Amino acid sequence: MNSKNNIQNPKDVSRFTRWVNELDDKDKTLDPLKRKSKWILITAFLFALFAISFIWIPSGKVRPKKVEAPLAGPLTNAPANTGRSAFELPVDSFENQLKTYINEGTSNKK
């Protein structure tokens, strides 16, 4: 089967994809032993390059510096509390409800 039949339309596929497909077809035609040894060598070379990069490229030096806190800007006066918050209850609201509940219970008994 022709490898050009695998590609639908050259305009739909980038040059890089076509190049990779051609290299893949060439790789598949190799003897399995040669193909395996080629990939072992490529992988070993990339691993060696990765390991050597830690030796050739030294790590960055960390120099601790004291961080200065920013100075506070001019203070603005917050507006005065004009009323109560919606979430605040008067201090004795629960007590008043409890007393009315207790009084209702006692008045029913009488």
N, C-alpha and C positions, 0 to 999 in steps of 0.2 A: 504494500500500500504506500502511496506517495505521502511524504510528510506534509506537503502543501495542502492536502485534502483535510488535514486535521484543523487547519486554521480557516475560520469562516471567511473573513474578509480582511485584507491587510490594513485597511483604514480603521477597522474596529480594534486592532491589536497594535500595541506600541512596538517600536523597534526593539526595545529591551526584551519584551516578552517573546518576540520572534527569535531573538538571539539566544535567549535561554532555552527555548524549545529546540532550536537547532543543536545546541550543545548537549541537551538532554538526549536527543536522538543519537548523536555521536557516542555519548557515554554508554547508551544501551547496546550499541553494536560492539563494544569492547568485550574481551574475554572476561568472565566473572572474576577470575583470580587477579587479573590486571586492574579491573575496576575496583575491587576491594582494596588492593594495595595502594592504588592512587588515592582513595578516600582516607585510608589510614595515614598516609603521608601528609595529606592536606590538613587533616584534623590535628595531627601531631605538631605540624608547623604552626598552626593557629594557637594551639595551647602553649607552645614554647614562646611565641611572640607575646602572649598574654602574661606568662610568668616573668619574662624578661622586662616587661614594661614596669613592673614593680621595682626592679633594680635600677633601671635607667632613669626613670622619672621619680625623683624623690617626693615624698609626701610634703604637703605644705606645713610650714611652721605656724603654730598657734601661739600668738603673743597676747596674753591676757591684759586687758586694759580696764582701768576702773571706769565704770559707766557713771557719768554724772547725771543726776536727776534734773529734769528741766525745772527752772524756777517758776513758781506759781505766778500767774498773771494777776492783773488787778481783780480783786473780788467784786462781784456785782451783788447788790442786795436783792435777795429773792423777794418777790411780792408777798405781802402779808397774807396770812391764811384768811381768806374772806368768808369761808364757811367750812362746814364739816365735809369730810370726804364721804363719798357714797358707801364706802366700805366700813366706816366707823359707826359703831352703835353707842348710844349713851351707856354709861357705866352700869346703871341700874335697870336697863331694859329687860334683861333676863330675870332679874329679881322681881320686877313688877309682873311679868307674865306668870312666873311661878306662884306669886301670892294670889293672883286672880284665879289661877287654876285650883289652888288649895282652897280658897274661899268658896268657889263654886261647888267643890266636893263636899265641904262642910255644910253649906246651906241646903244641899239636897238631902243630907242625912237628917236635918232638923225637920 
